[in-house]
Amino acid sequence: MSNKDIGYDTINLGHGSGGLMTRDLLDHIIFETFSNPYLDQKHDGSIIKVDGEMAISTDSFVVSPIFFKGGNIGELAVNGTVNDVAMCGANPKFLSLAFVVEEGLPMGDFIKIVKSIKETADRAGVQIITGDTKVVERGKGDKIFINTTGFGKVHPEAHISPYKIKAGDKIIISGPVAQHGMAIMSQRDGLEFESTIESDTTNLNFLVNDLLDGFGDKIHLFRDPTRGGLASVLSEIASDTELGISIKETEIPLDDQVAAACEILGLDPLFVANEGIFVTIVDAEVADAVLELMKKDKKGARAACIGEFTQEHPKKVVMHSVIGGKRMVTPMIGEQLPRIC
């Protein structure tokens, strides 16, 4: 697949017209890349069989820049939606895929993104089964936006709900915080700085499934701390449960280079977006076993128990700092880092 297959160096308005140019784009790029029995029927939708509970999640991706260290908007779109379905305790299997492309996007960039989506979907074990492509006039978009919807059957042992959480439950995070946000900011116009920080974008569904296989209803909640970061996720959970949360700053995984970048930009790493880690709330009795299992997986190798739920200070998150004091962790107000995902 190359520009020559299409005969155009850039995306044109005609590629979104529904005519011959659209058909060429679909046949030579979309259908050829994602070919499978569902998509090859070329219906306006797709028919799947549902047996039991199904989790569905949809998301739109507008990250800028569209190519960044460790990934691109296509990879992010697949992983982001796969992980959202997994956080429901489900095994993602199918994705819809919709593009909004700005006229003038280099065809080579579009092909690179489509190939990346295919590779990322294969790694996550999901198929693209339906979708859409629209082209907007030059200046009416920003290169490319992607919408994905994920579908997956809920694990038979999953009973995921914040209302199951009780005092004493442990809070475990699967890896270091703030990597995605800092990778984006290191390449953001006007803020560029030398860094080898890469986005942590990855699929988490297999590790989540292993945890549910091993611990079932002892796992009370999964959350991925994307926009708003760890601080916002924990604040939301504390509010929903009406319990307090106590965490230790020394236990939160954070790479030195990421911490330094946050300090340079005046950002708190607890508020910075992540795309390849999750928080899980578990019964205290299985916390050590959960950590042991997670650390055997590459995507949980740096997992850590960072705190617990308490009857004290209800609806509030309190962090025990490195220097021995305490501070309140509040949810983020407004948008700290726009166009991060």
C-alpha positions as CSV (number, residue, x, y, z in Angstrom):
1,M,0.0,0.0,0.0
2,S,1.4,3.4,-1.0
3,N,0.5,6.8,-2.4
4,K,0.8,5.3,-5.9
5,D,-2.1,2.9,-5.2
6,I,-4.3,6.0,-4.6
7,G,-2.8,8.3,-7.1
8,Y,-2.8,11.3,-4.7
9,D,-0.1,12.8,-2.5
10,T,-2.6,14.4,-0.1
11,I,-6.1,13.9,1.2
12,N,-8.6,15.9,-1.0
13,L,-12.2,16.8,-0.3
14,G,-13.2,14.3,-3.0
15,H,-11.9,11.5,-0.7
16,G,-14.9,12.3,1.5
17,S,-17.5,12.8,-1.2
18,G,-18.8,9.2,-1.3
19,G,-17.8,8.9,-5.0
20,L,-15.0,7.2,-6.8
21,M,-12.2,8.8,-4.9
22,T,-13.8,7.7,-1.6
23,R,-14.1,4.1,-3.0
24,D,-10.4,4.2,-4.0
25,L,-9.4,5.3,-0.5
26,L,-11.6,2.7,1.2
27,D,-10.6,-0.2,-1.2
28,H,-6.8,0.5,-1.3
29,I,-6.2,1.6,2.3
30,I,-9.1,0.8,4.7
31,F,-10.6,-2.5,3.4
32,E,-7.2,-3.8,2.3
33,T,-5.6,-3.1,5.7
34,F,-8.4,-4.3,8.0
35,S,-9.8,-7.1,5.9
36,N,-11.8,-9.6,7.9
37,P,-15.1,-11.4,7.5
38,Y,-17.1,-8.7,9.2
39,L,-15.7,-5.7,7.3
40,D,-15.4,-7.5,4.0
41,Q,-19.2,-7.6,3.8
42,K,-19.0,-3.8,3.2
43,H,-22.4,-3.1,4.9
44,D,-23.2,0.2,6.6
45,G,-22.7,-1.6,9.9
46,S,-21.7,-5.0,11.2
47,I,-23.5,-7.9,12.8
48,I,-22.0,-9.7,15.8
49,K,-23.4,-12.3,18.1
50,V,-23.8,-11.4,21.8
51,D,-23.9,-14.0,24.5
52,G,-24.1,-12.5,28.0
53,E,-23.2,-9.0,29.2
54,M,-21.4,-6.7,26.7
55,A,-19.3,-3.7,27.6
56,I,-19.3,-0.8,25.1
57,S,-17.1,2.3,25.2
58,T,-16.6,5.1,22.7
59,D,-14.0,7.8,22.6
60,S,-12.6,10.5,20.2
61,F,-8.9,11.3,19.8
62,V,-7.6,14.8,18.9
63,V,-4.0,14.6,20.2
64,S,-1.5,17.2,18.9
65,P,1.0,16.4,17.5
66,I,-0.4,13.4,15.7
67,F,3.0,11.6,15.8
68,F,4.9,11.6,19.1
69,K,7.6,9.7,20.8
70,G,6.3,6.2,21.5
71,G,3.2,6.3,19.3
72,N,0.8,8.2,17.1
73,I,-2.9,9.2,17.1
74,G,-3.9,5.8,15.5
75,E,-2.1,3.7,18.1
76,L,-3.6,5.9,20.9
77,A,-7.1,5.5,19.5
78,V,-7.0,1.7,19.6
79,N,-5.2,1.4,22.9
80,G,-7.4,4.0,24.6
81,T,-10.7,2.3,23.7
82,V,-9.4,-1.2,24.3
83,N,-8.4,-0.1,27.8
84,D,-11.7,1.6,28.5
85,V,-13.5,-1.6,27.7
86,A,-11.1,-3.6,29.8
87,M,-11.6,-1.2,32.7
88,C,-15.3,-2.4,32.7
89,G,-14.0,-5.9,33.4
90,A,-14.6,-7.0,29.7
91,N,-12.5,-8.6,27.0
92,P,-12.5,-6.2,24.0
93,K,-12.9,-8.0,20.7
94,F,-14.3,-5.5,18.2
95,L,-13.8,-1.8,17.3
96,S,-15.5,0.7,15.1
97,L,-13.2,3.3,13.5
98,A,-14.2,6.7,12.2
99,F,-11.8,9.3,10.7
100,V,-12.3,13.0,10.3
101,V,-9.5,14.1,8.0
102,E,-8.5,17.6,7.0
103,E,-7.9,18.3,3.3
104,G,-4.2,18.4,2.7
105,L,-3.1,15.7,5.1
106,P,-0.2,13.9,3.4
107,M,-1.4,10.6,2.1
108,G,1.8,9.0,3.5
109,D,0.8,10.2,7.0
110,F,-2.7,8.7,6.6
111,I,-1.3,5.4,5.4
112,K,1.2,5.3,8.3
113,I,-1.6,5.9,10.8
114,V,-3.8,3.2,9.2
115,K,-1.0,0.7,9.3
116,S,-0.3,1.6,12.9
117,I,-4.0,1.0,13.8
118,K,-3.9,-2.4,12.2
119,E,-0.7,-3.4,14.1
120,T,-2.0,-2.1,17.4
121,A,-5.4,-3.8,17.0
122,D,-3.6,-7.1,16.2
123,R,-1.5,-6.8,19.4
124,A,-4.7,-6.2,21.4
125,G,-6.6,-9.0,19.8
126,V,-9.4,-6.9,18.4
127,Q,-10.9,-6.5,14.9
128,I,-12.0,-3.4,13.1
129,I,-15.5,-4.3,11.9
130,T,-17.2,-1.0,10.8
131,G,-16.3,2.6,10.4
132,D,-16.6,5.9,8.5
133,T,-14.3,8.5,6.8
134,K,-15.1,12.2,6.4
135,V,-12.9,14.9,4.9
136,V,-13.3,18.6,6.0
137,E,-11.9,21.7,4.2
138,R,-8.4,22.9,4.8
139,G,-8.3,24.9,8.0
140,K,-11.5,23.4,9.3
141,G,-9.8,20.6,11.2
142,D,-6.3,19.8,12.5
143,K,-4.9,17.1,10.3
144,I,-6.9,14.1,11.6
145,F,-9.3,13.2,14.4
146,I,-10.3,9.6,15.2
147,N,-13.3,8.1,16.9
148,T,-13.4,4.5,18.1
149,T,-16.0,2.4,19.8
150,G,-15.1,-0.8,21.5
151,F,-17.2,-3.9,22.3
152,G,-16.3,-6.8,24.5
153,K,-17.9,-9.5,26.6
154,V,-17.8,-9.0,30.4
155,H,-15.6,-11.5,32.2
156,P,-17.8,-14.0,34.1
157,E,-16.0,-13.3,37.4
158,A,-16.1,-9.5,37.0
159,H,-18.2,-7.5,39.5
160,I,-16.6,-4.1,38.9
161,S,-18.2,-1.2,40.9
162,P,-17.0,1.6,43.2
163,Y,-19.9,0.6,45.5
164,K,-18.1,-2.6,46.4
165,I,-15.1,-0.7,47.8
166,K,-14.7,-0.7,51.6
167,A,-12.3,0.7,54.2
168,G,-9.1,-1.3,54.2
169,D,-9.1,-2.0,50.5
170,K,-5.8,-1.5,48.8
171,I,-4.9,0.8,45.9
172,I,-2.5,-0.6,43.3
173,I,-1.1,1.2,40.3
174,S,0.3,-0.8,37.4
175,G,3.3,1.4,36.5
176,P,4.9,4.9,36.5
177,V,2.8,8.0,36.1
178,A,2.9,11.0,33.7
179,Q,4.8,9.5,30.9
180,H,2.3,10.1,28.1
181,G,1.6,13.7,29.0
182,M,5.3,14.6,29.2
183,A,6.0,12.8,25.9
184,I,3.4,15.0,24.2
185,M,4.6,18.2,25.9
186,S,8.2,17.6,24.9
187,Q,7.1,17.9,21.3
188,R,4.4,20.6,21.7
189,D,5.0,23.8,19.7
190,G,6.5,26.5,21.9
191,L,7.4,24.0,24.7
192,E,9.9,21.7,22.9
193,F,12.7,20.4,25.1
194,E,15.3,17.7,24.8
195,S,14.0,14.4,26.2
196,T,13.9,10.7,25.6
197,I,10.5,10.3,27.4
198,E,8.1,8.1,25.4
199,S,4.4,7.8,25.7
200,D,3.3,4.7,27.7
201,T,0.4,4.0,25.3
202,T,-0.3,0.2,25.3
203,N,-3.1,-2.2,25.6
204,L,-3.9,-3.4,29.1
205,N,-6.6,-5.9,28.4
206,F,-4.6,-9.1,28.8
207,L,-3.2,-8.2,32.2
208,V,-6.7,-7.2,33.3
209,N,-8.1,-10.5,32.1
210,D,-5.4,-12.4,34.0
211,L,-6.3,-10.5,37.2
212,L,-10.0,-11.4,36.8
213,D,-9.1,-15.0,36.1
214,G,-7.0,-15.1,39.3
215,F,-9.0,-13.0,41.7
216,G,-12.5,-12.6,40.4
217,D,-14.7,-10.5,42.7
218,K,-11.8,-9.6,45.0
219,I,-11.0,-7.0,42.3
220,H,-13.4,-4.2,43.1
221,L,-12.5,-1.6,40.5
222,F,-10.3,-0.7,37.5
223,R,-9.7,2.8,36.3
224,D,-7.2,4.2,33.7
225,P,-5.9,7.6,34.8
226,T,-5.9,9.3,31.4
227,R,-6.9,13.0,31.3
228,G,-6.7,14.5,34.8
229,G,-4.2,11.9,35.8
230,L,-4.0,9.9,39.0
231,A,-5.2,12.7,41.2
232,S,-8.5,13.2,39.4
233,V,-9.2,9.4,39.3
234,L,-8.6,9.0,43.0
235,S,-10.7,12.1,43.9
236,E,-13.6,10.8,41.8
237,I,-13.5,7.3,43.5
238,A,-13.3,8.9,47.0
239,S,-16.3,11.0,46.2
240,D,-18.3,8.1,44.8
241,T,-17.6,5.8,47.7
242,E,-17.8,8.5,50.4
243,L,-14.7,7.0,51.9
244,G,-11.3,8.6,52.5
245,I,-8.2,7.6,50.6
246,S,-4.7,7.7,52.0
247,I,-1.7,7.4,49.7
248,K,2.1,7.6,50.0
249,E,4.1,9.7,47.7
250,T,7.2,7.5,48.1
251,E,5.2,4.5,46.7
252,I,4.0,6.2,43.5
253,P,6.2,5.0,40.6
254,L,7.7,8.0,38.7
255,D,10.7,8.1,36.4
256,D,13.4,10.7,37.3
257,Q,13.3,12.2,33.8
258,V,9.5,12.6,33.9
259,A,9.7,14.2,37.3
260,A,12.3,16.7,36.1
261,A,10.2,17.5,33.0
262,C,7.2,18.2,35.2
263,E,9.3,20.4,37.5
264,I,10.6,22.4,34.5
265,L,7.0,23.0,33.3
266,G,5.5,23.6,36.7
267,L,3.2,20.5,36.5
268,D,2.2,18.1,39.2
269,P,2.8,14.6,37.8
270,L,-0.3,13.4,39.6
271,F,-2.4,15.5,37.2
272,V,-0.6,14.5,34.0
273,A,-2.3,12.1,31.6
274,N,-1.3,8.5,31.3
275,E,-2.2,6.0,28.5
276,G,-0.6,2.7,29.5
277,I,-1.3,2.2,33.2
278,F,-4.3,1.5,35.4
279,V,-5.4,1.7,39.0
280,T,-7.1,-1.3,40.6
281,I,-8.8,-1.5,44.0
282,V,-8.6,-4.9,45.7
283,D,-9.4,-6.7,48.9
284,A,-6.5,-6.3,51.3
285,E,-6.2,-10.1,51.7
286,V,-5.2,-10.5,48.0
287,A,-3.2,-7.3,47.5
288,D,0.2,-9.0,47.8
289,A,-0.8,-11.8,45.4
290,V,-2.2,-9.3,42.9
291,L,1.1,-7.4,43.0
292,E,3.0,-10.6,42.5
293,L,0.9,-11.5,39.4
294,M,1.2,-8.0,38.0
295,K,4.9,-7.9,38.3
296,K,5.3,-11.0,36.3
297,D,3.8,-9.2,33.3
298,K,5.9,-6.6,31.4
299,K,3.1,-4.1,31.6
300,G,2.9,-4.5,35.4
301,A,6.6,-4.9,36.2
302,R,6.7,-1.7,38.2
303,A,3.3,-2.1,39.9
304,A,3.0,-0.7,43.4
305,C,0.6,-0.6,46.3
306,I,0.3,3.2,46.8
307,G,-2.4,3.4,49.5
308,E,-5.7,2.3,51.0
309,F,-9.3,3.4,51.8
310,T,-10.1,4.6,55.2
311,Q,-13.1,5.8,57.3
312,E,-11.1,9.0,58.1
313,H,-11.5,12.2,56.0
314,P,-14.4,10.9,53.9
315,K,-14.5,11.9,50.2
316,K,-11.0,13.3,50.5
317,V,-7.6,12.1,49.2
318,V,-4.7,12.7,51.6
319,M,-1.1,12.1,50.5
320,H,1.8,11.4,52.9
321,S,4.6,13.4,51.3
322,V,8.3,12.5,50.9
323,I,9.2,15.0,53.6
324,G,6.9,13.5,56.1
325,G,4.0,15.9,56.0
326,K,0.5,15.5,54.6
327,R,-1.3,17.3,51.8
328,M,-4.8,17.2,50.3
329,V,-4.9,15.9,46.7
330,T,-7.8,17.6,44.8
331,P,-9.3,16.9,41.4
332,M,-8.0,19.0,38.5
333,I,-10.1,22.1,37.7
334,G,-10.2,23.0,34.0
335,E,-7.9,21.7,31.3
336,Q,-4.2,21.5,32.3
337,L,-2.9,20.0,29.1
338,P,-5.2,20.4,26.1
339,R,-5.1,18.0,23.1
340,I,-3.3,15.4,25.1
341,C,-5.3,12.4,23.8
